[in-house]
Amino acid sequence: MSNYDYDIVTIGVGPAGMVISAMGAEMGLKVCAIEKHKLGGECMNVGCIPSKALLRMAKVRHAVTKFPSFQMEEMREPEVKNPFPAIQEKLDYINVHKYGVKFSKVDKIIGEGAASFVDSHTVQVGQRKITGKRIFICTGTKPAMPPIPGLDTVDDILTNENLFHQETIPESMLIVGGGAIGSEMAQAFSRLGCKTTIVQMDPHLLPFADQFAGEQLEKIFKKEGIDVYNNRSITRIEKKDGRVILTTKEGEILEAERLLMAAGRTPVLEALQLEKLE
Ligand SMILES: Cc1cc2nc3c(=O)[nH]c(=O)nc-3n(C[C@H](O)[C@H](O)[C@H](O)COP(=O)(O)OP(=O)(O)OC[C@H]3O[C@@H](n4cnc5c(N)ncnc54)[C@H](O)[C@@H]3O)c2cc1C
């Protein structure tokens, strides 16, 4: 008989926490999954799934614009201007009907606050203390904010965390970062009618991927009207008269309605009190 409440405790229920807790429960272990926000983490709620849904909508819209005789079966006209409620509806469905079922054997603590360590085998959530033989840290990452002068004057910065909760597609958007997130969103928003511009310090799009792939992607982006500025050093970003102004050391002064920061990720560890671990 174990001295612990659970064989496995996972902190965070994104893809990592989901796999560990669902597999653990299937293997007959006693599992508790703690999530401060929503099941599915970034991937399900503000990452992979909504971004792919938006890309799909954008692809349909692009096809319709290119070939006007094509019937717009997948997308109703209001969704072109505001695709986000339709995406949210699908996410809510998946959350209840797919994820809920998958985790029926797991004890879940959802939306009761961030978990922190009391010691190596004890976690606290609100007033509750839970012990586990193995505690898995699955707390993921959040958008990194580079220290660019003037950035604090932009009071409505977009990141993947609020991007899918907008009320309309902006008329124009500057995107800092040409990695997977910046590139995907540049194309999705562009195809939905937003003028998108990528500015990045790396020499080609998708800097962690093959250079050839990044260069091919840039060619396609240019054909679609997406501007790409590689090898740029951003000296200032500020909000002036309701517009975002981005200045580079190389001499560009770029302007747009909104700013999307997609310039890397930083681990989410602050609430955990890791110093309590032996
Ligand atoms: C726009 C976008 C598109 C993407 N597209 C893809 C894609 O197509 N394919 C792909 O493979 N990846 C994609 N990703 C990356 C993918 O989302 C991440 O790699 C994945 O979500 C990481 O999973 P995770 O479980 O490690 O962390 P997360 O999904 O970030 O989950 C961590 C969870 O931990 C919770 N948490 C944090 N701290 C605590 C705490 N102290 N107590 C309780 N809970 C806590 C958080 O609320 C969160 O729910 C995309 C990301 C973005 C932003």
The ligand as a Tripos MOL2 file, in Angstrom:
@<TRIPOS>MOLECULE
LIG
   53    58     1     0     0
SMALL
NO_CHARGES

@<TRIPOS>ATOM
      1 C1         -0.0660   29.2830  -32.6180 C.3       1 LIG1
      2 C2          0.5840   27.9660  -32.2800 C.ar      1 LIG1
      3 C3          0.4960   26.9100  -33.1580 C.ar      1 LIG1
      4 C4          1.0990   25.6910  -32.8520 C.ar      1 LIG1
      5 N1          0.9770   24.6770  -33.7420 N.ar      1 LIG1
      6 C5          1.5570   23.4770  -33.4680 C.ar      1 LIG1
      7 C6          1.4380   22.3880  -34.3780 C.ar      1 LIG1
      8 O1          0.8150   22.5200  -35.4170 O.2       1 LIG1
      9 N2          2.0380   21.2260  -34.0520 N.ar      1 LIG1
     10 C7          2.7270   21.0560  -32.8910 C.ar      1 LIG1
     11 O2          3.2590   19.9710  -32.6360 O.2       1 LIG1
     12 N3          2.8460   22.0750  -31.9980 N.ar      1 LIG1
     13 C8          2.2790   23.2770  -32.2720 C.ar      1 LIG1
     14 N4          2.3860   24.2970  -31.3600 N.ar      1 LIG1
     15 C9          3.1580   24.0650  -30.1210 C.3       1 LIG1
     16 C10         2.3030   23.3430  -29.0630 C.3       1 LIG1
     17 O3          1.1870   24.1310  -28.7210 O.3       1 LIG1
     18 C11         3.1540   23.0760  -27.8350 C.3       1 LIG1
     19 O4          4.3370   22.4170  -28.2280 O.3       1 LIG1
     20 C12         2.4180   22.1970  -26.8370 C.3       1 LIG1
     21 O5          1.2000   22.8070  -26.4550 O.3       1 LIG1
     22 C13         3.2970   21.9580  -25.6200 C.3       1 LIG1
     23 O6          2.5930   21.1060  -24.7620 O.3       1 LIG1
     24 P1          2.8440   21.0910  -23.1880 P.3       1 LIG1
     25 O7          1.9080   20.0970  -22.6250 O.co2     1 LIG1
     26 O8          4.2910   20.9330  -22.9580 O.co2     1 LIG1
     27 O9          2.4910   22.5820  -22.6830 O.3       1 LIG1
     28 P2          1.1530   23.4480  -22.8200 P.3       1 LIG1
     29 O10         0.3040   23.0310  -23.9380 O.co2     1 LIG1
     30 O11         1.6230   24.8660  -22.7720 O.co2     1 LIG1
     31 O12         0.3600   23.1050  -21.4890 O.3       1 LIG1
     32 C14         0.8170   23.4970  -20.2610 C.3       1 LIG1
     33 C15        -0.3780   23.6000  -19.3220 C.3       1 LIG1
     34 O13         0.0880   23.7730  -18.0050 O.3       1 LIG1
     35 C16        -0.7680   24.6640  -17.3160 C.3       1 LIG1
     36 N5         -0.0280   25.2020  -16.1790 N.ar      1 LIG1
     37 C17         1.0760   25.9760  -16.1980 C.ar      1 LIG1
     38 N6          1.5290   26.2040  -14.9530 N.ar      1 LIG1
     39 C18         0.6670   25.5540  -14.1120 C.ar      1 LIG1
     40 C19         0.6010   25.4050  -12.7010 C.ar      1 LIG1
     41 N7          1.5270   25.9100  -11.8770 N.pl3     1 LIG1
     42 N8         -0.4320   24.6910  -12.1740 N.ar      1 LIG1
     43 C20        -1.3700   24.1310  -12.9840 C.ar      1 LIG1
     44 N9         -1.3480   24.2410  -14.3190 N.ar      1 LIG1
     45 C21        -0.3300   24.9250  -14.8940 C.ar      1 LIG1
     46 C22        -1.1350   25.6930  -18.3960 C.3       1 LIG1
     47 O14        -2.3560   26.3760  -18.0680 O.3       1 LIG1
     48 C23        -1.2690   24.8040  -19.6270 C.3       1 LIG1
     49 O15        -2.6080   24.3790  -19.8050 O.3       1 LIG1
     50 C24         1.7900   25.5310  -31.6330 C.ar      1 LIG1
     51 C25         1.8820   26.5950  -30.7330 C.ar      1 LIG1
     52 C26         1.2730   27.7970  -31.0470 C.ar      1 LIG1
     53 C27         1.3690   28.9370  -30.0510 C.3       1 LIG1
@<TRIPOS>BOND
     1     1     2 1
     2     2     3 ar
     3     2    52 ar
     4     3     4 ar
     5     4     5 ar
     6     4    50 ar
     7     5     6 ar
     8     6     7 ar
     9     6    13 1
    10     7     8 2
    11     7     9 ar
    12     9    10 ar
    13    10    11 2
    14    10    12 ar
    15    12    13 ar
    16    13    14 ar
    17    14    15 1
    18    14    50 ar
    19    15    16 1
    20    16    17 1
    21    16    18 1
    22    18    19 1
    23    18    20 1
    24    20    21 1
    25    20    22 1
    26    22    23 1
    27    23    24 1
    28    24    25 2
    29    24    26 1
    30    24    27 1
    31    27    28 1
    32    28    29 2
    33    28    30 1
    34    28    31 1
    35    31    32 1
    36    32    33 1
    37    33    34 1
    38    33    48 1
    39    34    35 1
    40    35    36 1
    41    35    46 1
    42    36    37 ar
    43    36    45 ar
    44    37    38 ar
    45    38    39 ar
    46    39    40 ar
    47    39    45 ar
    48    40    41 1
    49    40    42 ar
    50    42    43 ar
    51    43    44 ar
    52    44    45 ar
    53    46    47 1
    54    46    48 1
    55    48    49 1
    56    50    51 ar
    57    51    52 ar
    58    52    53 1
@<TRIPOS>SUBSTRUCTURE
     1 LIG1         1 GROUP 0 **** ****
